Amino acid sequence: METQSFDAKPQVKATLRLGSESYSVEPKKGSLSEQLVSLKEESMTILKDFITKHNVPHDVPDESLEASSDDDVDADDIPEKPQAKSKKTKLT
């Protein structure tokens, strides 16, 4: 079987357009499967960073922070857990 070397130039490339931002991903050199793995890892890192960057709430009112304090928990707000009946198995 003939072995080909793909170290000369990457065979895959991707451009991610997230909103108004554009990211270009070029994987490391290696075989096609290694390039695809590298492309996936770099793409996932870019997506994670983008989501983290854009998932921050900008306008948070102060009232909601005060209302959600742990000191003001009422007994009526806590749902009761139904008691589970134990099951007995018959040995035959």
N, C-alpha and C positions, 0 to 999 in steps of 0.2 A: 504494500500500500504506500502511496506517495504522500509525504508530509509536506505541507506548505507552511511557510513562515509568514505571519501577518504582522510582523513587528514594524514594518515600514510606515504604515499610515492607518489611523483609525477607520473602521468601516461603518461605524454608526455615529450619529450625531443627533441631538435633539434641541429644540428651542421651546421653552415654556413661556407662554404669555399669560400672566396672571394679572388681570385687570389692565392697568396702564403700564405695568412693568414687564420686561422681557428678560429671560435668562437663557443663556446658551450653555449646553452641557456637551462636553467632549470627553469621552472616557479615556482611561489610561490605555497604553498599548498592550497588546496581547492577542490571544485568539478571539474569535468572534464571541464565544460564550463568556469569556472574561470581560470583554468590552461591554456586553449587555449587562452583566452583573454590576460592573462599575457605573454604567449609565443609570441603572436603577437606584443604586446607593446615593449617587449625587443628586438625582431627581428627588428622592425622598427627603434628603437633607434640605434642599431648596424649598420644597413644599412645607416641611415642618417649620422652617424659619419664617416663611411667608405667613403661615397661619398664626404662629406665635406673635409676629409683629402686628398683624391686622386684627387680632381677636381681642384687643384691649378696649374696654368700654371708655368712651371719651367723656360723656356727660352723665355722671353718676350723681344723683341728688344726695345731699347729706342726710335727709330724712330717712332714706331707706337703710342707711348704715346704722342709724340709731335704733330703728325699729327692729332690726334683726339681731340685736345683742342677745347673748345667751342667758343673761340674768332675768329677762322678762318672759320666761317660758311658763305658760299656764298649764295646769293639769288637763284642761279641756283640749289643748292642742296636741297632746300625745295620744296617738291611737292605741287602743288596748289590743293586746295579742290574745286571740282565743286559745284556751288551753287545749292541747292535743291529748286525745285519749290514747292510752297505750294499747297496742294490739297484742293479744296473746295468741301464740301459735299452738296448735294441737299437735302433739307428737303421736304418731300411730305406728 
